[in-house]
Amino acid sequence: MTSDKLRTHPPVVLIIDDQEWSTRTLESILAPSGFAVMRAYTAKKGLERVHAHAPDVVFVDLTLPDEDGLQVCRALRDDPQVGPGTPVFITTPERPTRSQRLEAFRAGAWDVLGYPLDAEELVLRLDAYVQAKFQADRLKEEGLIDPLTGLYNLRGLERRTEELCSWAYREHQPLACVVFAPRAAATDDEKATAHLVHDVTMAFRKSGRISDVIGRLGRTEIAVLAPSTGAEGAVRLAARLAEAIGASGPVPGGIELRAGYDAVQDVREHPSEARDLLTRATLALRKSRTNGNGWLERFHG
C-alpha cells in the first residue's frame, strides 16, 4: 500500500453507482487492502459527498439514474476541490468499447474499467495513483496553493506580488490589486460557505484575464492582482467580476459583495507602494465593510 511517509489518512474511495452488485464487488476488493470506502447511489448524492469528504479516488458508473457518468466526471474536473489531481475512474458493466474509452478520457477520466475486475491489478494501480496524489497534496500544503480552491494562498500571493512588482518596475507599468469579500445567506454554515467560495472561484477563473493573479486570503476573501492596470482599470475589473458572480445586495436574495482596491500608476516611481498593494487593498476592503457608502472602496492613507 501507499508509503507511510506520504499517507496522512487511509485512502478514501467514493463509489458513485446505483448497482448493488458492482459497488459490493469494488468494496470487497478495496476494503481489505486498507481503503476507506464510501458509497453514493446517485450523481447528486455523489457530488455532495465529494464536497463533504474530499475523497482520494472516485469511481463513477457510466450510467446513473439521474445523470450521465461522463457529465459527473466533467463536473468533478471543474470542481477546484477535485481538479485534475484526483483519480477518477469510469466503470461499465462489460468490457468498454474504444469509443467509450475515448469519451471518458475526453471527460477527464484517468481510466475506464469493465467488469469483471482484476483485483490484484486494480489495487496495485490505485496504490500508485494514490501515492502520487498524496505527494501532490503534501506539496500543496507546503507550497503556494490553497487546497480548497486551487488558487494561490497568502504566501503565493505575496510571492507573485514581488514578481509582478519587479516586472512592472522594469517596464514602467501600472499595477492594481482588488480584494473581494462576497457574502451570502447562511454564511455561518460551513457547507454553504464552501459552496459560495467554489462558485466565486469558478466565476473568477472564467471571467478573469489570463494575466490576472487570483488568490484566497481568508474564509471568503479573494484577491486579484492585475498587471498593466491602473485605478480606472481596477474599478472596471471589480465591476466585471461582481457581475460574473451575480452580486447583488443586501443578503438574502443573492450574493452581497464588498471590495477594496488600490493601484499604482507607475511602479518605477512608487515601488514601495506597489509592494504594499495587497495590504492596502485589504485595508480598503475593511473600510468598505464599515462605511456603508458603497460596495467598492479605494485605499486612502
N, C-alpha and C positions, 0 to 999 in steps of 0.2 A: 504493500500500500504506500501512499504518499509519505515522503520523508517526514519524520517527526520534527525536524528543524523548520520545515515550512508549514506544517499543519498547525493551525490555530484552533481548529474545531473539527469534529467528524465531518467529512464532505457531505453536504446536504443536496439530495437529489429530489427534484419535483417531477412527478409523472402526471401529465395532463392527458387523460384518456378515460373515456366512459365505458370501456370494455373491462369487466372484472378479470377475465382470464389473462389478458395481456398485462394489466397492472400487477396481478399476483405473480406472473412469470418474472417480470423485472424485479419486483421486490424480493422474490426468493433467490435471485442471483446477487443482488446488491447488498441487502441487509447483512447476510453472513460475512460479507467482505469489508464491513466497517462503515458502510454508507448509511446515513440517516435519510430515510425515505418518507416523502410526503406525497399525498395524492390530491388530485383535483379532477372532477368529472366533467367540467365544462370550461370553455375558454375564459369566461368571465371570472369564475372562481380561481382558475389558474393564475390569471394576471393579478388578482387580489393577493394571492399567496406569494407571488413574486415580490410585491411591494412589502409585504409583511415579514418575509423570512429571508429574502436575498439568497436564493439557492445557488449552489456552485455548479450544478448541471441541471438542464431541463430536457425532458423527453416530451415531445408533443405528437399526439396521434394525427395522422393526415386528415382524418375525418372526425370532427367533433359535432355534437348535437346542435351547438349554437354558433359555430364559426368554422371556417376552413383552417386547417392546421398551418398552412403556409401564411395566412394572414396573421395568425398568432405569432409565428416566427418573425415576421416583419415588425410587428408591434414590439416584440422583445428587443429586436435590434435597434429600434428607435428610442427605447427606454434607456435613459442615462444610467439607471441603477443596474441594468444588464449589460448593454453595449456589446461590442464585438468580442470582449474577453471572456464571456461566459459560454461554455459549450452548450449548444442547442442541437438536439437530435430529432429528426422526424422519424416516426415509426409507422409501418404499414403491416397489415395482416399477412401479406405474402412478400415474396421477393420483389423489390422495387424495380420498375422499368427504368430505362435510360432517361426517358422524358421526365419521370417523377424525380429522379436524382438531380437532373439539371434544374428543374423548377425549384427544388428545395435549396440547392446551392445559391440560386439567384435570390431566394428569400432570406439567405443568411445562415442556413443550417450548416453545421460542421460535417454532418453525415446523415445518411438515410439507412435505417435498419429495418429489415424484414424478419418476420418470424418463420421458423424457429431461430433462436439466437444461439451463438456460440458463447457460452457463459465465460469460459476462461479468457477468450479473446476480448470480450466486452470489458471485463474487469481490468485487464492489463491496459486496454486503450483508455479507459476512464482514469486510471491511476496516472498515466502520462499527462492527460489533459488537465486533471485537477492540480497536479503538481505545478504545471505552468501557470494556471490561474492563481494559485496561492502565492506564487512568486510575484506575479504582477500585482496582486492585492497588497503584498508587503511593500513593494516599491512605491505604490500609490500612497500608502500610509506614511512612508518616509520621504516622499517626494513633494511635488508641486501641485498635485491634482486633488480636488475634492472628491472623495469616493462616491458620494450620493449623486452628484450632478455630472461628473466628468469635466467640470470647469476647473480653472485654476483655483487653488486655495489662497489664503493670505500670503503665504510665503512665495507662491508662484506669481501672484500679482506684483509683489514688491520686486521680484527678480525681473519681471517683464517691464515694470516701470523704469528700472535702471537701464535696461536695454533700449527702450523707446526714447528715453531722455538722451542717451548717447547718440542715437541716430538723429533725433531732431536737432540736437546741438550742432552736429556736423553740417546738417542741411539747412539751418536757419528755418526750421519748420515749427508750426504751432502744435500743441498737444493739449488734449482735453480729457477730463475724467468725469463720468456721471455715475452716481451711486443711487440705486433704486431700492425702495422698500415697499413691495406690494403687500397688501393685507386683504384677506377675505374673511367671510363669516367662519366662526368656529376655529380661529387661529390658535386657540389653546389645545385643540385636538391634534395630536401628533400625526395621525393619518391624513387629516385634512391639510395640515401644513406640508407634508411630504408631497401630496398631490399638487398643491399650489406651487411649490418650488419646481416640481417636474414640469408643469405646464408653462411656467415662466421661462424656465431654461430652454425648452423646446422652441418657444416663440422667439427668444433672443437668438438662438442658433440659426433659425430660419431667416430672421429679419436683419441681423447684424451684418456688417461688411466683413469680408474675409480678413481685412487688416485689423479689425477691432479685436481687442483682448478682453475676454469676458471671464469674470471670476466671482466666487462666492465669498462674502465677507463674514456673514453671520447666519442666524437661523433662516431668515428670508432675504437678507440684503445681498444684492448683486451689483457688482461694479463693472463698468465698461470703460476701458482706456481706448481713446480714439486718436490715432496719429493723423497728422495733417488736418487737424480740426481745431478751429478757434471757438470763441464764445458763441457766436451765432450758429455755427455748425453743431455745437453741443446741444443747444436748445432744439434744433431740428431733429437731432438723433434721439433726444429724450422723448419728443413728441411721437416720432415714428415707432419707437419701441413701446411706448404707452399704448398706442393704437394696436400694435401687434398682440398685446396680451389682453386687449379688450378692457382696459382700465376704465372704471367709472367711479362714482362716489356718491354719497358715502356708502359703506357697507351696512346692511346686506343689499344684494342686488347685482353684485359683480365683484370686481377687484378694485379696491381703493389703492391709489398709488401716491407715494411721496417720493421726491427725488431731490438730490443736491448735486451741484456741479461746480467745477472751476476749470479755467482754461488759461493757457499761456500762449500769447500770440507769436512770440519768437523765443524759443528755448535758449538760443545763444545769448540773448540779452537778459534772461531771468532763469538761469539754470537751477538755483536753489528752490525757487517757487515750483518749478516743474517736478523736482524730486519729491515735493510735498503734496502733489496733486491729489493723491489718494486720501491723505489725511484731511485736506482742505475740503474736498467734495463730501467726505463723511460728516464733517462739521456743518456743512451747508444742509445736508440731509436732516441732521438733528434740528436745525433751525426751522426747516420746512414743516417738521412734525409738530412744532410748538407755536408757530406764529399765526397759523390759521389764515394767512393771506394768499395762499395758492399752493399748488402741489409741487412746483419746481422752484428751487431757491439757489441763487449763486452765492458762493463764498465771498464774504466781505470781512477783511481783517480788522 
